[in-house]
Amino acid sequence: MIHNISRYIMTLALLLTAVTGVWAEEATITLNCGTTEKTFEKAELPWSSTVDILKEVISDFGMAPGIQSITGGDGKVVKIDKELFQVTGTFSGKATVEVSYINTSFTTSMTTITVTAPGPAEPAIEVTPGEAANTWTFVMPAFDVEIAPIYAPKAVFATDGNLVLIPTAIEGIYAESTDAIVTAGTVAKIGETENPQGIVMYAVTSTNQATAPALTAFSADVPTAKDIKVGSEVLVWYYIKGADTPTGQEATAENTFNDSEICAEPIEVKILSNKFDIQFKAANDNTIETGKATVKVGETDAEVKEGKLTGVKMNSKVTVTAKDGYKFRKVEVKKGGAAAPTTTVTWNSSDFYFDENPYTKDGVTLTPSNDMAASGNNLYQFGDNTFTTTLGKFTKIEIEFESTTYNFDGWTKGTGEQYQPDPQTYPDWWENLLKLTWTGDAESVTIKGKDVFGIHSITFTIQ
């Protein structure tokens, strides 16, 4: 599914000029000191410059006679500091400041400073981007406007001939390793520079994820198997986060790039299990279960069942210690036989109906905790339902069903096959089944007190 990134496609700068009225940045401030006039371009008056101008006007001998007083003649000036020769204030229209000073003839003179404050600014016009950021709207005001769109292309991947250098799956990676599970994608350069148009962002989900995850799930780090606990298939989603405008530059179509869309087809990566079994073979009847030896995995005591220790993590230290009074003459370790074959068992609604307790078919058994926990082709919240098998261990269980009212801890939700609820009344009416998936490595799996209605099939993967 294509996911649109709501980042800007273009930046709209509205330069608005009203029919009447003046913008604040166009206002002027004028100082009238005798015959001298100075205009500043900003609304904040640099009053230190005022003192300098007064000195220019009243000093014929390179020195400034003393200023006797500074007053706000029209009452609009907020603060007057005679010692610093500064006048500050906030007002609109014109304000006058009278300055009394001793002139070069050592008589008292008067000059006037006139301040023209900024006119009222027009209200800002809100410009709203659409969901995909390629459509922008605003409401036309009661004056002329100028509109300046700046377009930014989407960042793209680099190419090598006809090959687009997108991320690709890496095979043979073990769960919980720090090895990358995909190759890093390569982003095209900006023009003739060495700067890429953006960076590749990645997110990892289960194979039941039908749509791309939220942007908050993405990271610029190339994903590894570090947080994948068991061997399984995962999906890797990716997109390019476009490069922003370089600092100090104006945004153009050559230096600013938008996000690409999230990939329509995520990468499927198969992660290998990092847990293996140890088969203890006794040279005589003194098997390890009889207490002749103990086993530790790391620093933890391990329990050997039927001559086998299962689920030992790769690179774990395994220590076998003989009981007091015994010593090993020799310990041989070699590669074991081939892994047990994978078996798939499927229960279809046409050939199961939970009216038995327990219910067994093709080497798999469902045991409800009471008569209210399962009936027909439904599981109910009135008790627990436990699956067991004589064929090995469950590594995956998939249930396709019509409805449920609960979230399931340890199970992922997805979409199953299509089915026709009422073909006679509504021949064109089709719906998707829901799907619950459990993955792991267990001899039994329990659904604890949950409703699962209208089960169409249950598929067990066993090894």
C-alpha positions as CSV (number, residue, x, y, z in Angstrom):
1,M,0.0,0.0,0.0
2,I,1.4,3.4,-0.9
3,H,1.7,5.8,2.0
4,N,1.8,9.5,1.3
5,I,4.3,11.5,3.4
6,S,2.7,14.7,4.7
7,R,5.7,16.9,4.3
8,Y,5.9,20.0,2.1
9,I,5.8,19.6,-1.7
10,M,6.2,23.4,-2.0
11,T,6.6,26.4,0.3
12,L,4.1,29.2,-0.4
13,A,5.4,32.7,0.6
14,L,2.5,35.1,0.4
15,L,3.7,38.7,-0.1
16,L,0.6,40.7,0.7
17,T,0.0,44.4,-0.1
18,A,-3.2,46.0,1.1
19,V,-5.2,48.5,-0.9
20,T,-4.8,50.8,2.1
21,G,-2.4,50.6,5.0
22,V,1.4,50.0,5.3
23,W,3.4,47.0,6.4
24,A,5.5,47.4,9.5
25,E,8.7,46.7,7.7
26,E,7.9,49.6,5.3
27,A,7.5,52.2,8.1
28,T,10.0,54.9,8.6
29,I,11.3,56.7,11.7
30,T,12.4,60.3,11.2
31,L,14.6,62.5,13.5
32,N,14.3,66.2,12.9
33,C,17.2,68.0,14.6
34,G,17.2,71.6,13.4
35,T,17.9,71.3,9.7
36,T,19.1,67.6,9.9
37,E,16.8,64.7,9.1
38,K,17.7,60.9,9.4
39,T,15.5,58.0,8.3
40,F,15.8,54.4,9.8
41,E,14.4,51.3,8.1
42,K,13.3,49.5,11.2
43,A,10.6,50.2,13.7
44,E,13.0,49.9,16.7
45,L,14.6,53.3,17.1
46,P,18.4,53.2,17.7
47,W,18.4,56.0,20.2
48,S,22.2,56.0,20.5
49,S,22.2,57.4,17.0
50,T,19.9,60.2,18.2
51,V,22.6,61.5,20.6
52,D,25.2,61.5,17.8
53,I,22.9,63.5,15.5
54,L,22.3,66.1,18.3
55,K,26.0,66.4,18.7
56,E,26.4,67.0,15.0
57,V,23.8,69.8,15.0
58,I,24.8,71.7,18.1
59,S,28.6,71.4,18.2
60,D,30.6,73.8,16.1
61,F,33.8,73.2,18.1
62,G,34.0,69.4,18.1
63,M,32.3,69.2,21.5
64,A,28.8,68.8,22.7
65,P,27.4,71.4,25.2
66,G,25.2,69.9,27.9
67,I,21.6,68.8,27.2
68,Q,19.4,70.3,29.8
69,S,16.2,68.2,29.4
70,I,14.4,65.7,27.1
71,T,10.6,65.6,27.3
72,G,7.8,63.8,25.4
73,G,5.8,66.7,24.2
74,D,2.7,64.8,23.2
75,G,2.6,62.2,26.0
76,K,3.2,59.2,23.8
77,V,6.8,58.5,24.8
78,V,7.0,55.9,27.5
79,K,10.5,56.3,28.9
80,I,13.0,59.2,28.9
81,D,16.6,58.8,30.2
82,K,18.3,62.2,30.4
83,E,21.6,60.8,31.5
84,L,21.9,58.3,28.6
85,F,20.1,60.7,26.1
86,Q,17.7,57.9,25.2
87,V,14.0,58.0,24.5
88,T,12.1,54.7,24.1
89,G,8.4,53.9,23.7
90,T,5.6,52.0,21.9
91,F,3.0,54.0,20.1
92,S,1.3,54.5,16.7
93,G,1.2,57.5,14.5
94,K,3.6,60.4,15.3
95,A,5.3,61.2,18.6
96,T,7.4,64.3,19.3
97,V,10.3,64.7,21.8
98,E,11.5,68.1,22.8
99,V,15.2,68.5,23.6
100,S,16.4,71.6,25.5
101,Y,20.2,72.1,25.3
102,I,22.9,74.8,25.7
103,N,24.0,75.9,22.2
104,T,27.5,77.0,21.1
105,S,26.6,80.6,22.1
106,F,26.0,79.3,25.6
107,T,22.3,80.1,25.4
108,T,19.4,77.7,25.8
109,S,18.0,76.3,22.5
110,M,15.3,73.8,21.7
111,T,15.0,71.1,19.0
112,T,12.3,68.5,18.3
113,I,12.6,64.9,17.4
114,T,9.6,63.5,15.4
115,V,9.0,59.7,15.3
116,T,6.7,58.1,12.7
117,A,5.6,54.8,14.1
118,P,4.8,51.8,12.0
119,G,1.3,51.5,10.5
120,P,-1.0,48.6,11.3
121,A,0.1,45.3,9.7
122,E,-2.4,43.4,7.7
123,P,-3.6,40.1,9.2
124,A,-1.6,37.0,8.2
125,I,-3.2,34.8,5.6
126,E,-3.2,31.1,6.5
127,V,-2.1,28.7,3.7
128,T,-3.0,25.1,4.4
129,P,-1.2,22.1,2.8
130,G,-3.3,19.1,1.8
131,E,-2.6,15.5,3.1
132,A,-0.1,14.7,0.4
133,A,1.4,18.3,0.6
134,N,0.9,18.8,-3.2
135,T,-2.3,20.8,-2.9
136,W,-2.4,24.1,-0.9
137,T,-5.4,26.3,-0.2
138,F,-6.0,29.8,1.3
139,V,-9.0,32.1,1.5
140,M,-8.7,35.2,-0.6
141,P,-8.7,38.5,1.5
142,A,-10.1,41.9,0.6
143,F,-6.9,43.1,-1.1
144,D,-4.5,42.1,-3.8
145,V,-2.0,39.4,-3.0
146,E,1.1,37.9,-4.5
147,I,1.7,34.2,-4.3
148,A,5.2,32.6,-4.6
149,P,5.3,28.8,-4.7
150,I,8.7,27.1,-4.3
151,Y,8.6,23.6,-5.7
152,A,10.7,20.7,-4.2
153,P,11.0,17.4,-6.0
154,K,10.8,14.0,-4.2
155,A,14.1,12.5,-3.3
156,V,14.9,9.4,-5.3
157,F,17.3,6.4,-5.2
158,A,20.4,6.3,-7.2
159,T,20.7,3.9,-10.2
160,D,23.4,1.8,-11.7
161,G,22.4,1.3,-15.3
162,N,18.9,-0.1,-15.1
163,L,19.3,-1.2,-11.5
164,V,17.7,1.0,-8.8
165,L,19.8,0.9,-5.7
166,I,17.0,0.3,-3.2
167,P,17.6,-1.8,0.0
168,T,17.6,-5.6,-0.5
169,A,17.3,-8.6,1.8
170,I,20.4,-10.3,3.3
171,E,20.1,-14.0,3.7
172,G,21.6,-16.2,6.4
173,I,21.4,-13.9,9.4
174,Y,20.8,-15.4,12.8
175,A,18.2,-14.0,15.3
176,E,19.6,-11.6,18.0
177,S,22.8,-11.0,16.0
178,T,24.0,-7.4,15.3
179,D,24.3,-8.2,11.6
180,A,22.3,-6.0,9.2
181,I,19.3,-7.8,7.6
182,V,19.1,-5.6,4.5
183,T,21.6,-3.7,2.4
184,A,21.6,0.0,2.7
185,G,19.8,1.9,-0.1
186,T,21.7,4.5,-2.0
187,V,20.1,7.9,-2.5
188,A,20.8,10.0,-5.7
189,K,23.1,13.0,-5.4
190,I,22.0,16.7,-5.5
191,G,23.1,17.9,-9.0
192,E,26.8,17.5,-9.5
193,T,27.6,17.6,-5.7
194,E,28.4,14.7,-3.4
195,N,25.5,15.6,-1.2
196,P,22.6,13.0,-1.2
197,Q,19.0,14.2,-1.8
198,G,18.0,12.7,1.6
199,I,18.6,9.7,3.9
200,V,16.9,6.3,3.8
201,M,14.6,5.5,6.8
202,Y,13.7,1.9,7.8
203,A,11.1,0.1,10.0
204,V,10.7,-3.6,10.8
205,T,7.3,-5.3,11.3
206,S,5.9,-8.8,11.4
207,T,4.8,-10.4,8.2
208,N,1.2,-9.8,9.2
209,Q,1.6,-6.0,8.9
210,A,-0.7,-5.2,6.0
211,T,0.0,-1.5,5.8
212,A,3.1,0.7,6.5
213,P,3.8,1.7,10.1
214,A,3.6,5.3,11.4
215,L,6.5,7.5,10.6
216,T,7.6,7.5,14.3
217,A,8.5,3.8,13.8
218,F,11.2,4.6,11.2
219,S,14.9,5.1,11.9
220,A,17.9,6.0,9.8
221,D,19.8,3.0,11.3
222,V,20.0,0.0,8.9
223,P,18.0,-2.7,10.8
224,T,19.8,-5.6,12.3
225,A,18.6,-8.9,13.8
226,K,19.5,-7.7,17.3
227,D,15.9,-7.4,18.6
228,I,14.5,-10.4,16.7
229,K,14.3,-13.2,19.3
230,V,13.5,-16.2,17.2
231,G,14.0,-17.3,13.7
232,S,11.1,-16.0,11.6
233,E,10.2,-13.9,8.6
234,V,10.0,-10.1,9.0
235,L,9.1,-7.2,6.7
236,V,11.4,-4.2,6.3
237,W,9.7,-0.9,5.1
238,Y,11.7,2.1,3.9
239,Y,11.5,5.5,2.3
240,I,13.7,8.5,1.7
241,K,13.5,11.5,4.1
242,G,14.2,14.4,1.8
243,A,17.1,16.8,2.4
244,D,16.1,20.2,4.0
245,T,17.2,23.5,2.5
246,P,20.9,24.2,3.4
247,T,21.4,26.7,6.2
248,G,21.6,30.3,5.0
249,Q,20.1,29.4,1.5
250,E,16.8,30.1,-0.1
251,A,14.7,27.0,-0.8
252,T,14.8,26.0,-4.5
253,A,13.9,22.9,-6.6
254,E,17.7,22.2,-6.8
255,N,18.6,22.3,-3.1
256,T,15.4,21.1,-1.3
257,F,13.8,17.7,-1.5
258,N,10.6,16.2,-0.2
259,D,10.1,12.7,1.3
260,S,9.6,9.9,-1.1
261,E,6.6,7.6,-0.5
262,I,7.0,4.6,1.8
263,C,7.7,1.6,-0.3
264,A,4.6,-0.1,-1.7
265,E,6.1,-3.6,-1.3
266,P,8.2,-4.1,1.8
267,I,11.2,-6.5,1.8
268,E,10.6,-10.0,3.2
269,V,13.7,-11.2,5.2
270,K,14.0,-14.7,6.6
271,I,15.9,-14.7,10.0
272,L,17.5,-17.9,11.0
273,S,16.9,-19.4,14.5
274,N,19.8,-19.0,16.9
275,K,18.7,-21.8,19.2
276,F,19.7,-25.5,18.7
277,D,19.4,-28.8,20.4
278,I,22.0,-31.0,22.2
279,Q,21.4,-34.8,22.0
280,F,23.2,-36.6,24.8
281,K,24.3,-40.1,23.8
282,A,25.2,-42.5,26.6
283,A,27.9,-45.1,26.1
284,N,26.0,-47.3,28.5
285,D,22.8,-47.2,30.6
286,N,24.2,-44.4,32.9
287,T,22.4,-41.7,31.1
288,I,22.7,-38.1,32.2
289,E,19.1,-38.1,33.7
290,T,20.2,-40.7,36.3
291,G,22.2,-38.0,38.0
292,K,25.7,-39.0,36.9
293,A,26.3,-35.5,35.6
294,T,24.8,-32.0,35.5
295,V,24.7,-29.5,32.7
296,K,24.9,-25.7,32.8
297,V,24.2,-23.3,29.9
298,G,26.1,-20.2,30.8
299,E,25.8,-20.0,34.6
300,T,22.3,-21.5,34.7
301,D,21.5,-25.1,35.4
302,A,19.8,-26.8,32.5
303,E,17.3,-29.7,32.5
304,V,17.8,-32.6,30.1
305,K,14.7,-34.4,29.1
306,E,14.8,-37.8,27.4
307,G,18.4,-37.3,26.7
308,K,17.9,-34.0,25.0
309,L,18.6,-30.3,25.8
310,T,16.6,-28.1,23.5
311,G,16.7,-24.4,22.6
312,V,20.4,-23.7,23.4
313,K,21.3,-20.3,22.2
314,M,24.2,-20.1,19.7
315,N,27.5,-19.1,21.2
316,S,26.4,-20.2,24.7
317,K,28.9,-21.8,27.0
318,V,27.8,-25.4,27.8
319,T,29.4,-27.0,30.8
320,V,29.0,-30.7,31.7
321,T,30.1,-31.7,35.2
322,A,30.4,-35.3,36.4
323,K,29.0,-36.2,39.8
324,D,31.4,-36.6,42.7
325,G,33.1,-39.9,42.5
326,Y,32.9,-39.9,38.7
327,K,35.2,-38.6,36.0
328,F,34.7,-38.4,32.3
329,R,37.1,-40.6,30.4
330,K,36.3,-38.6,27.2
331,V,33.7,-36.2,25.9
332,E,33.1,-36.0,22.2
333,V,31.0,-33.2,20.5
334,K,30.1,-33.3,16.9
335,K,27.6,-32.0,14.5
336,G,24.2,-33.5,15.1
337,G,21.9,-35.0,12.6
338,A,19.7,-33.0,10.3
339,A,17.0,-30.8,11.9
340,A,13.7,-32.4,12.3
341,P,11.5,-32.0,9.3
342,T,8.8,-29.4,9.3
343,T,5.2,-30.7,9.4
344,T,2.1,-28.7,8.6
345,V,-1.3,-29.7,9.9
346,T,-4.5,-27.9,8.9
347,W,-7.9,-28.2,10.5
348,N,-10.7,-26.9,8.2
349,S,-14.1,-26.0,9.5
350,S,-15.5,-28.7,7.3
351,D,-13.7,-31.5,9.3
352,F,-13.5,-30.2,12.8
353,Y,-16.3,-29.3,15.3
354,F,-15.4,-28.9,18.9
355,D,-18.0,-31.1,20.5
356,E,-15.3,-33.4,21.9
357,N,-13.1,-32.7,25.0
358,P,-10.3,-33.2,24.1
359,Y,-10.5,-32.9,20.3
360,T,-7.7,-34.7,18.4
361,K,-6.9,-34.7,14.7
362,D,-3.7,-35.5,12.7
363,G,-1.5,-35.6,15.7
364,V,-2.7,-32.2,17.2
365,T,-5.0,-32.0,20.2
366,L,-7.2,-29.2,21.5
367,T,-8.0,-29.5,25.3
368,P,-10.6,-27.0,26.6
369,S,-10.3,-26.4,30.4
370,N,-14.1,-27.0,30.7
371,D,-17.1,-27.8,28.5
372,M,-17.9,-24.0,28.1
373,A,-14.5,-23.2,26.6
374,A,-15.0,-24.6,23.1
375,S,-18.0,-25.6,21.1
376,G,-18.9,-25.9,17.4
377,N,-16.2,-24.0,15.6
378,N,-15.8,-21.3,18.3
379,L,-13.5,-20.7,21.2
380,Y,-15.1,-18.9,24.2
381,Q,-14.0,-16.7,27.1
382,F,-15.4,-19.1,29.6
383,G,-12.2,-21.1,29.8
384,D,-8.7,-21.8,28.4
385,N,-8.0,-23.7,25.3
386,T,-4.6,-25.5,25.0
387,F,-3.1,-27.0,21.8
388,T,-0.6,-29.9,22.1
389,T,1.0,-32.2,19.6
390,T,2.8,-35.5,19.4
391,L,4.7,-34.5,16.3
392,G,7.3,-32.2,17.8
393,K,7.1,-28.5,18.8
394,F,4.8,-25.8,17.5
395,T,6.7,-23.1,15.7
396,K,3.6,-21.3,14.2
397,I,-0.1,-21.4,14.6
398,E,-2.5,-19.5,12.3
399,I,-6.2,-19.2,13.0
400,E,-8.5,-17.7,10.3
401,F,-11.9,-16.7,11.7
402,E,-14.8,-14.3,11.3
403,S,-14.8,-12.1,14.5
404,T,-13.3,-11.6,17.9
405,T,-13.7,-9.0,20.7
406,Y,-10.3,-9.3,22.3
407,N,-6.6,-8.5,21.7
408,F,-4.4,-11.5,22.2
409,D,-1.1,-11.3,24.1
410,G,1.6,-13.0,22.1
411,W,-0.5,-13.2,18.9
412,T,-0.4,-10.8,15.9
413,K,-3.5,-9.8,14.0
414,G,-3.8,-9.7,10.3
415,T,-6.0,-10.3,7.3
416,G,-6.9,-13.8,6.0
417,E,-8.6,-15.2,3.0
418,Q,-11.8,-14.0,1.5
419,Y,-15.1,-15.7,2.2
420,Q,-18.8,-15.3,1.2
421,P,-21.0,-14.9,4.3
422,D,-24.4,-15.3,2.6
423,P,-24.0,-16.5,-1.1
424,Q,-27.8,-17.1,-1.6
425,T,-29.1,-13.7,-0.4
426,Y,-26.0,-11.6,-1.4
427,P,-24.1,-13.4,-4.1
428,D,-21.7,-10.5,-4.6
429,W,-21.0,-10.0,-0.9
430,W,-17.4,-11.0,0.1
431,E,-15.5,-10.3,3.2
432,N,-11.9,-10.9,4.5
433,L,-11.4,-13.3,7.3
434,L,-9.3,-12.1,10.3
435,K,-6.1,-13.9,11.1
436,L,-4.3,-14.6,14.4
437,T,-0.7,-15.8,14.2
438,W,1.4,-17.2,17.0
439,T,5.1,-17.9,16.5
440,G,7.6,-19.4,18.8
441,D,9.0,-22.8,19.9
442,A,6.8,-24.6,22.4
443,E,5.3,-28.0,23.1
444,S,1.9,-26.5,24.0
445,V,0.2,-23.2,23.3
446,T,-2.7,-21.9,25.3
447,I,-5.4,-19.3,24.4
448,K,-6.5,-18.0,27.8
449,G,-10.2,-17.2,28.1
450,K,-10.8,-15.4,24.8
451,D,-13.6,-15.4,22.2
452,V,-12.8,-16.5,18.7
453,F,-15.9,-16.9,16.6
454,G,-16.5,-18.6,13.3
455,I,-13.2,-20.4,12.9
456,H,-12.7,-21.4,9.2
457,S,-9.2,-23.0,9.6
458,I,-6.3,-23.6,12.0
459,T,-2.9,-24.3,10.5
460,F,-0.1,-25.7,12.7
461,T,3.5,-25.6,11.7
462,I,5.5,-28.2,13.8
463,Q,9.1,-29.1,13.9
